[in-house]
Amino acid sequence: MIVPATAQHAAAVADHYDELDAIYRRLWGEHVHHGLWTTGRESPSEAVEALVDTVGDRLRLAPGEACVDIGCGYGATARRLAATRGVRVTGMTLSGEQAAHAADHPVAGVEIRVRDWLDNGLPDASADAAWAIESSEHMVDKPAFFAEAHRVLRPGGRFVVCAWLAETDARGWRVRHLLEPICREGRLPSMGTREEYAAMAEAAGFRVVGFEDVSARVARTWSICIRRLARSIVTDRDTRRLALVGRNRVFALSLPRLLVAYRTGAMRYGIFTLEKAAA
């Protein structure tokens, strides 16, 4: 497990997304996650929706099911799956700014709450399916993250986790100059490997029924973001202030690090499909 030199916590994660709210939406839109390319000809908006649709497929969602979006961001994933799969979604985010934006774009069957997943307040066995797209990285207690998902899901329920993963046995400069700074600058309390995630999921009671490494299909997200950020810094005063002066300005440094981390293999992107045993 890669752990940053400076400890990160839920309040720091909330502050990160609250302060950089405008930058995130300006650079990438309402989906705060990677795009997934298949042909390479997809637009960024098509690519981010492709990742959402992949999650829906892995979950085998059916109309009327109750779902949980753990770390829901602006609620875009919840809204898309509610519209395309006919499910009901409760989304949770630490960011008040994200929740406010979601409230301005209401969709029937979608409820967004400002709440820490590790203290989510949901009843036992109350959801048919759950997903976490790039939010597990922000969890201080990752075993508890999996344990809560297992508790909230009904027997036979599915859980899909899309995660930033550290290269197995990463060491040396890859840790010092790529992975540790990415954790620190991105407000990640830790970054696990594929093997560590699988072990934590199994310890919580899940069965790992699928895993796919899609690093090569998501990495171009960061080259696009770098170009857009550079252009926005030149043309937009607010972006320039937040990126170069704001409390979370160090995140701008992580964009090239992320691109290099993917290209060197120091960082991976994995999609886990987990299942809770049927009664």
Secondary structure, 3 states (H helix, E strand, C coil): CECCCCCCCHHHHHHHHHHCHHHHHHHHCCCCCCCCCCCCCCCHHHHHHHHHHHHHHHHCCCCCCEEEEECCCCCHHHHHHHHHHCCEEEEEECCHHHHHHHHCCCCCCEEEEECCHHHCCCCCCCEEEEEEECCHHHCCCHHHHHHHHHHHEEEEEEEEEEEEEECCCCCCHHHHHHHHHHHHHCCCCCECCHHHHHHHHHHCCEEEEEEEECHHHHCHHHHHHHHHHHHHHHHCHHHHHHHHCCCCCCHHHHHHHHHHHHHHCCEEEEEEEEEECCC
